[in-house]
């Protein structure tokens, strides 16, 4: 079994509100499983923290054309 197919099981506990949020994200993102939601979330967070650590910023452009700098923890 190579490192790409090797899996590690995690047991996580969430409040019902977080579970509902995850399920909503699953539906809105078209993800087939909650695992996929987590994988996408971790990939996005990795990209954001890497970019931020290099001094980059993230800007949201709203439908009205206005922009907002996104601040992360």
C-alpha positions as CSV (number, residue, x, y, z in Angstrom):
1,X,0.0,0.0,0.0
2,X,1.6,3.3,-1.0
3,X,1.2,6.6,0.8
4,X,-1.6,7.8,-1.6
5,X,-3.8,4.8,-0.8
6,X,-2.9,4.4,2.9
7,X,-5.7,5.8,5.1
8,X,-5.9,7.0,8.7
9,X,-9.2,7.0,10.6
10,X,-10.1,10.1,12.6
11,X,-13.0,10.2,15.1
12,X,-14.3,13.7,15.4
13,X,-17.1,15.2,17.5
14,X,-19.1,18.2,16.5
15,X,-22.1,20.1,17.7
16,X,-25.3,19.6,15.7
17,X,-24.9,23.1,14.3
18,X,-21.4,22.3,12.9
19,X,-22.8,19.0,11.5
20,X,-25.6,20.9,9.8
21,X,-23.1,23.4,8.4
22,X,-21.0,20.6,7.0
23,X,-24.0,19.0,5.4
24,X,-25.1,22.3,3.9
25,X,-21.5,22.8,2.5
26,X,-21.7,19.3,1.1
27,X,-24.9,20.1,-0.8
28,X,-23.8,23.6,-2.0
29,X,-20.4,22.3,-3.1
30,X,-21.7,19.3,-4.9
31,X,-19.5,17.1,-2.8
32,X,-20.5,13.4,-2.7
33,X,-19.4,12.8,0.9
34,X,-18.5,14.7,4.1
35,X,-14.9,13.3,3.6
36,X,-14.8,15.2,0.3
37,X,-15.9,18.4,2.2
38,X,-13.1,17.9,4.6
39,X,-10.5,17.3,1.9
40,X,-11.5,20.4,0.0
41,X,-11.6,22.4,3.2
42,X,-8.1,21.3,4.2
43,X,-6.8,22.0,0.7
44,X,-8.3,25.5,0.8
45,X,-7.0,26.3,4.3
46,X,-3.5,25.0,3.3
47,X,-3.6,27.4,0.2
48,X,-4.8,30.3,2.3
49,X,-2.2,29.9,5.1
50,X,0.6,29.3,2.7
51,X,-0.3,32.4,0.7
52,X,-0.8,34.5,3.8
53,X,2.5,33.5,5.3
54,X,4.2,34.7,2.2
55,X,2.6,38.1,2.7
56,X,-0.3,37.7,0.3
57,X,-3.9,38.8,0.8
58,X,-7.3,37.6,-0.2
59,X,-9.8,39.9,-1.7
60,X,-13.5,39.1,-2.2
61,X,-15.2,40.9,-5.1
62,X,-18.9,41.4,-4.5
63,X,-21.6,41.4,-7.2
64,X,-21.8,45.2,-7.0
65,X,-18.1,45.4,-7.8
66,X,-17.0,46.4,-4.3
67,X,-14.0,44.6,-2.8
68,X,-13.3,43.4,0.7
69,X,-10.0,42.1,2.1
70,X,-10.5,38.8,3.9
71,X,-8.6,38.4,7.2
72,X,-7.8,35.0,8.6
73,X,-6.8,33.9,12.0
